[in-house]
Amino acid sequence: LHQREIGGVAHPSSASTASIIMADERFGLRAVVEGHVNSAYCVEFDAVGERVVTGADDGLVKVWSVRECWLLHTLIGHKAEISDLSIHANGRLLASASHDHSVRVSRHSVV
């Protein structure tokens, strides 16, 4: 993260996919999921902890099931790195911001 904040973009190591570790200090490691091509810097949990949303330097937003550790949805449309995510308290709206100077809002039941 520090390299990205200083230089603008962090380049992943030789790995072709970025790993996301889902863990809970009460229960230990839950899963390591792979799905983004580049580093994921944005992570947002829904209000009830059933879904986790990730945004990455590949311009993709991904919605994961915390319980099953499965990828549920991949949202496309941004042309640059995802810089921020926000889930509305009702869980029906997901906003994603990107370095392409756009904000996209998904209104269907993504989360």
N, C-alpha and C positions, 0 to 999 in steps of 0.2 A: 504494500500500500504506500509506503513512504516513497519508493521509487516513482510510482505513478504520480503522486502529488508534486514531486519536484520536477520530474521530466515530462509530465503530460500523459505518457502511456508506459506501462510496464510490459515488457515482452516476456511471455512465458518461457520456461526452460524448455528442454527438448521434448517434454511431454506434449502429446497432441490434444489432450483434453484436460480441463481443469477439474479438480475433485472438490467436492463440498462434503464436509464432515458434519453429520447430524448427531449431536450428542446432548446428553442431559447429565448434569453432575450427580443427580440422584440415581440414575440408572446406568451410567457409563456410555460408551460408544453405541450409538444406534445404527449408523450406517455411514458409508462413504459412497456418495453418488457422483456419477460422472455424466455430464451432459453439455456443458459449455465448452466451446472451442478455446476460448481465452479465459483469463482470470475473471472471477466473479467478485465484485466489490460491494454490491448492494444486496442486502438480505432483509426481508420483512416477514414477520409472522402475522397470521390473522389473529383476531381477538380471542379466539378459543383455542388456538394452538394446533389446529388440524391441518393447516396448509402453511407452507413456507414458499415465498416468492424470491427468486434470485434474478439479478440483473448483472450483465457482464460486458466485458470489452468486445465481445462478438456482436453486440447490438441486439441480443435476444433477451427476452424476459421469459423465465420458466416458472411454472407453478408445480410444486411437489406435494405429495401426500406425506405428512410427517409419520403417520401410523404405518403405512405400507412402504414408505421410502421409494415411491414410484413417481415418475414424471407424469403429470396429468395433462399439461398444456404447454405449448411453446408459442409465445406471442411474437410476431414479427412486425416490422414496419419502421423501426429506427434504422438510421443509416450510420450511426456512430456509437461509441461506448455509452452504456447506461450509467447515468450519474446519480439517480435517486429513484426510490420507490415509495409508494404510500398506499395503504389499504384503508378504505373507509371503515368506520366502526361497524357498519351493518354487513361488511364482508362482500358486498356486491359491486363495489367500485374499486378499481385498481388503476392508479396513476403511475406512469413511468416517465422520467425525464432523461434526455440524452444530450450528448455533446453536439448533436446535429441541430441544437436549438429548438427541439420540439418536445412537447408533452403529449402523451397519448393516454387516453382514458378508456379502459375496457369496462363496459356497463353490464355485460352478461354475467352469469354466475360463474366466473372464473375461479374465484376464491371461496 
